């Protein structure tokens, strides 16, 4: 069953994919990262808490801290970075 998910919000699956991609880029690509940010934060629903959204969100932060190359964050006009 595929459930719709709100845009601009990290859910457990997307947060895990983001953290994994950052770790993989750091390990093998040797390139800077350009992030086009327009996020409202992490999903805070009960189901998402049980699926460890906060753990995966922390892994994103850890991957960014450990990144050995430049990390650029662009917030587009009218964009938001919250949460």
Wavefront OBJ file of the C-alpha trace (Angstrom):
o trace
v 0.000 0.000 0.000
v 1.439 3.352 -1.012
v 0.486 6.191 1.294
v 0.732 9.806 0.119
v 3.349 11.946 1.855
v 3.439 15.707 2.195
v 6.052 17.575 0.200
v 8.999 19.420 1.752
v 8.975 17.058 4.753
v 11.436 14.302 5.578
v 9.794 11.005 6.482
v 11.766 8.012 7.817
v 12.379 6.524 4.361
v 13.496 9.770 2.719
v 15.656 10.790 5.697
v 17.398 7.406 5.596
v 17.993 7.722 1.833
v 19.433 11.231 2.273
v 21.837 10.139 5.028
v 22.937 7.109 3.007
v 23.513 9.193 -0.130
v 25.630 11.729 1.775
v 27.773 8.963 3.285
v 28.200 7.322 -0.141
v 29.131 10.627 -1.824
v 31.679 11.318 0.891
v 33.233 7.881 0.543
v 33.479 7.550 -3.210
v 32.681 10.641 -5.219
v 35.230 13.175 -3.892
v 32.934 16.011 -4.943
v 31.345 18.947 -3.120
v 27.639 18.711 -2.310
v 25.125 21.317 -3.445
v 21.876 21.220 -1.474
v 18.842 23.051 -2.817
v 16.981 23.475 0.457
v 13.248 24.044 0.772
v 12.287 21.965 3.797
v 9.698 22.280 6.507
v 11.409 19.702 8.704
v 10.820 16.136 9.795
v 7.517 14.374 10.088
v 6.481 14.268 13.741
v 3.677 11.735 13.563
v 3.475 8.855 16.009
v 4.019 6.268 13.267
v 7.078 8.132 11.997
v 8.544 8.333 15.498
v 8.248 4.555 15.791
v 9.964 4.254 12.402
v 12.916 6.239 13.803
v 12.648 9.487 11.842
v 14.734 11.278 14.486
v 17.501 8.675 14.292
v 17.710 9.073 10.519
v 17.590 12.861 10.840
v 20.546 12.705 13.211
v 22.373 10.554 10.657
v 21.923 13.351 8.075
v 23.548 15.817 10.469
v 26.381 13.376 11.238
v 26.978 12.784 7.517
v 27.177 16.538 6.910
v 29.579 17.041 9.832
v 31.809 14.216 8.579
v 31.735 15.349 4.930
v 35.314 15.962 3.755
v 34.484 18.290 0.869
v 32.614 21.603 0.668
v 28.876 21.573 1.341
v 26.868 24.387 -0.233
v 23.278 25.094 0.793
v 21.084 27.250 -1.431
v 17.704 28.424 -0.155
v 15.716 29.622 -3.180
v 13.658 32.840 -3.077
v 10.448 32.073 -1.203
v 11.978 28.851 0.126
v 12.123 27.875 3.761
v 14.462 25.883 5.960
v 12.811 24.867 9.218
v 12.777 22.029 11.674
l 1 2 3 4 5 6 7 8 9 10 11 12 13 14 15 16 17 18 19 20 21 22 23 24 25 26 27 28 29 30 31 32 33 34 35 36 37 38 39 40 41 42 43 44 45 46 47 48 49 50 51 52 53 54 55 56 57 58 59 60 61 62 63 64 65 66 67 68 69 70 71 72 73 74 75 76 77 78 79 80 81 82 83
